[in-house]
Amino acid sequence: MNPHTTSSRWRVAAAAAVAMATATGGLAALTGTAGAAGEPVTVQYRTSATGATADQSEPWIKVRNTGAASVQLSSVKVRYYFKSDSGSAGYRFACSWAVKGCANITGTFGTPANPTATADRYLDIGFTSGAGTLAPGADTGDMQLRFYRSDWQPLKQSDDYSFGASQTSYADWSKVTAQVAGSTVWGVAPEGNDPTDPPTDPPTDPPAGGQSLFDDFNYANSSDPKISANGWNVRSNSGGPGVPGATWSPENVTFAGTGGNSVMNLRTSTAGTAESTKQTEVVTKAMKFKNGTYAARVNFSDAPVSGPDGDHLVQTFFTINDLTAPMADDYSEYDFEYLPNGGWGEPSNILYTTSWETYDPDPWQAVNQHTESRQSYAGWHDLLLTIDNSTIKYYIDGELFGTHDAADLPERPMSINFNQWLIDLAGQTGTTVRSYDEQIDYVLHVKDQVLPPAQVTAKINAYRSAGTTFEDTVPGSQSTG
């Protein structure tokens, strides 16, 4: 794990300008008749993938406010219908570029209530609160969206309900529907599929198999031989990150039952000196994890268990490989880092998600992308990281937190890690002993499958319902327990 830096280089995706044509055709409403002029929003569509078959479908979208009042984009959902031809492979959504920012756009696949010959799947396009509002007469600007088969086989578009091969310039498109606050305001759904019908629950492709690591952290103590047998190392060797001269303490890693589940507790303590500082880390012994889904339920704490508060603490969940040389281009690291008392120049609570391309420790320079939120994250949180061949996404409690582009995709497999450590001893200079806890309920990795939050929850529930406390079928280790 490497320290964050406030001088990290941000990347900005470049995109070419797109020609736009003003629609002159009639607006089709759900009844199939021309829509009234007072519709709250309309949807414009174009595509740059016009072939009957393509490597990926590219529904580029604009949402326009045609009403008299501002519209909160987080209340808007746009639905694109298509005919599935992927078998069990499933589909993946991606945003290549958007005026509103890809981090503020979500994509979720579902199944219509009444599948038809041209629409047995749909893609719901939504917005986070970060997308803001649309004033009357304004539009979202360009949203260059795409989806593709998870096995990257060609997909057939010519039989997709919402596809328009001739739509090479933006125009009103009634075969894409829109809802505002759950009410349909635009478009014609396939017969028998008003978008207000209840969607499939969960509205996503079911997780079909997948090589997985799952651990419920059901161990007796840090010296339990099952920990090593299951592929984990409880760190005791010296070195960074953190306070130089601090100890990495296996005895400060403990396990206890909470709410019917076993929970791993990482405790970090100090009395204000390097010699008294004990940090904690648990890491997989194998570096065998790359693309796919990473998930953990983590309890962050703002206050110490005992003693005075204020230390510059870092509580984490991350995946990483080794830096083979300064600025090596095959380095990878993807972090959730919570600083309850600030640090790295921040005065108080901040949560970072960071995707690393590389760094040089001396003199310090770093190439990464990061997203941050300055607020308290004390308590239990579901942390989710997904990596495919184009995008890195971070979710917190089911909500998209940050999207990072393909510049920092992993080139080599990585380990999975949890640790808690002190940046320095400047946050609290007293000599009274204080201790901080970070707790972990479970960890999950699914190789080469990007699972949305609902599927992760379903998979965890399935493990627990079956009484499975550990499974590792990711190549390199195969065992269950």
Sequence and secondary structure as in RCSB ss.txt:
>XXXX:A:sequence
MNPHTTSSRWRVAAAAAVAMATATGGLAALTGTAGAAGEPVTVQYRTSATGATADQSEPWIKVRNTGAASVQLSS
VKVRYYFKSDSGSAGYRFACSWAVKGCANITGTFGTPANPTATADRYLDIGFTSGAGTLAPGADTGDMQLRFYRS
DWQPLKQSDDYSFGASQTSYADWSKVTAQVAGSTVWGVAPEGNDPTDPPTDPPTDPPAGGQSLFDDFNYANSSDP
KISANGWNVRSNSGGPGVPGATWSPENVTFAGTGGNSVMNLRTSTAGTAESTKQTEVVTKAMKFKNGTYAARVNF
SDAPVSGPDGDHLVQTFFTINDLTAPMADDYSEYDFEYLPNGGWGEPSNILYTTSWETYDPDPWQAVNQHTESRQ
SYAGWHDLLLTIDNSTIKYYIDGELFGTHDAADLPERPMSINFNQWLIDLAGQTGTTVRSYDEQIDYVLHVKDQV
LPPAQVTAKINAYRSAGTTFEDTVPGSQSTG
>XXXX:A:secstr
     TT B          B    S  B TTSSB  TT SEEEEEE S  SSEESSB  EEEEEE SSS EEGGG
EEEEEEE    TTS EEEEEEEETT GGGEEEEEE  SS BTTBSEEEEEEE GGG EE TT B   EEEEEEET
T   EE TT TT  TT  SBEE TTEEEEETTEEEE   STT  TTS   SS S       EEEE    SSTT H
HHHHTTEEE  S   SSSTT EE GGGEEEEEETTEEEEEEEEEESSSTTT EEEEEEES   B SEEEEEEEEE
 SS SBS     EEEEEEEE    STT TT  EEEEEEETT BTTB S EEEEEEEEEEEETTEEEEEEEEEE S
   EEEEEEEEE SS EEEEETTEEEEEE GGG  SS BEEEEEEEES S S    S EEEEEEEEEEEEEET  
  HHHHHHHHHHHHHTT  EEE STT  EE 
